[in-house]
Amino acid sequence: MTESIYPALYILAAAGFILAIKWMNSPATARRGVIVGEIGMLLAVVGTLLRHEVINYEWILIAFFVGSAIGVPIAYIMPMTAVPQRTAFSHACGALASALIGTAEYYRRMPHGFVMGALVLETLLGFLTFTASMMAFGKLQEVLPQRPILYRGQNFVNLGIFSGAVALGVALIARPETTWLYPVFALLALLFGVLLIIPIGGADMPTVIALLNSYAGLSASAMGFALNNKLLIIAGALDGSSGFILAVIMCRAMNRSFSNVLFGAFGTIQTSAKQVTARPVRSASPEEAAEILDAARSVVIVPGYGMAVAQAQHKLREMYDVLMKRGVDVRFAIHPVAGRMPGHMNVLLAEADVPYDRLAEMDDINPEFPRTDVALIIGANDVVNPAARTDKTSPLAGMPILNAYEAQTIMVIKRSMNPGFAGIDNDLYYMDKTLMLFGDAKVFVSSIVKELNTAVAAR
């Protein structure tokens, strides 16, 4: 009977995965998508446990409780600002699991032909994704240097190591009984994952996370072929293709190619005269900023990673409420790569219950900036840098940006004049119509809200 039940559960699980991806395309249906995806995964697990190959549940139960003991606290304790790191760590765990399963299958069965080819692909992608994801985690957590680590002939070294791993994989497919090759193959794959990430700067982490998601999915799909598990094939293919499409979208958002992301060393520190030479800026106090916002008719808020670090989204919602009650039209401009992962700003603003219809994508909001009284930038740097349009020699040249520089008045909340991840100085900060609001984003927005409330009470 169980042999007829688990295929039905697999079909329902696959449908759940597909619907989850579809519904997660929109913030309005994203919560529904997450719930359906979770139900689909539950059905997949139950269906797998019903398969006749499972003859002993003791180790499965132990692993279940150990995993739950680790995963549940992480879900509750980890702040929203650390979601990118958690995502990278999840990719690492999934990829390592796939690689270890492939390793066990190799030594247990030593398969031949197509199955061995799928197993080699699975373990190659699994091992390199594991170390690459851990390196990405280290960079995002700032325990590793965020700037690219470069040396002469780096790309040739990386290509040589990857080619060596592929050659050993082909040799294993031809002669699976040469078991001494497998540890060398695995070590080269692990090493390549490390070397793949160290030359990539923090500015490219959103694209890297999407690519690693794709690699992990492809590894899982290959594992499905090796284990003859159709649901793994479907789920891995969905994960791999969606991650790849997302990486393409991220590259387009930065006007860059995959080769440029992986080998271009974007994020090196700029040493131009603009950066090393002090330039005058205009600053303002919370009181002055509140007066300007109170007098405005339209305000566009541009959130960035600085907002995430300060956890200012809830105070920002308070400011939004006060301004809207005063008759000010407030919208939020969302750049595709703002923050450290795709959709980072959407997630944070949704956490603060900012209405979905107030969030505007880049292409929709850019024509509105010339008619905007105030553009309030909170912790965003590279995504509003006019150099992307005006300086053809800039590493940002051609990157689509939010046209905040076209607003009538620009206010920027930043801790200091330090550049963003790309290490590029921002001419926006030195414009005559720009006011720098120096300080912690949460504290500064709280002060603005206080001043706005005081002004309302005085009336």
Secondary structure, 3 states (H helix, E strand, C coil): CHHHHHHHHHHHHHHHHHHHHHHCCCCCCHHHHHHHHHHHHHHHHHHHHCCCCCCCCHHHHHHHHHHHHHHHHHHHHCCHHHHHHHHHHHHHHHHHHHHHHHHHHHHHHCCCHHHHHHHHHHHHHHHHHHHHHHHHHHHHCCCCCCCCCCCCCHHHHHHHHHHHHHHHHHHHHHCCCCCCHHHHHHHHHHHHHHHHHCCCCHHHHHHHHHHHHHHHHHHHHHHHHHHCCHHHHHHHHHHHHHHHHHHHHHHHHCCCCHHHHHHCCCCCCCCCHHHHCCCCCCECCHHHHHHHHHHCCEEEEEECHHHHHHCCHHHHHHHHHHHHHCCCEEEEEECCCCCCCCCHHHHHHHHCCCCHHHEEEHHHHHHHHHHCCEEEEECCCHHHCCHHHHCCCCCCCCCCCCCHHHCCEEEEEECCCCCCCCCCCCHHHHCCCEEEEECCHHHHHHHHHHHHHHHHHHC
